[in-house]
Amino acid sequence: NKQSVKQTSKQIFVHYRTVVYRLQKIADVSGMDYDNATEMLTVRNGLIIYRLIEEMQNHVV
């Protein structure tokens, strides 16, 4: 949702403050900096790679 807390909260049917709280918890645990574009790109790429590995493992005969 292009980093829109309001849009995200609507999409997942929770209050926007819940989204803010959860994002803060993720930042606290992981040390992620949401304002750092390079770091966010790295996280996104990691998630894409993770999904690809999962798909490959699920399709192994």
Secondary structure, DSSP 8 states (H G I E B T S, - for coil): -TT-HHHHHHHHTS-HHHHHHHHHHHHHHH---TT-HHHHHHHHHHHHHHHHHHHHHHT--
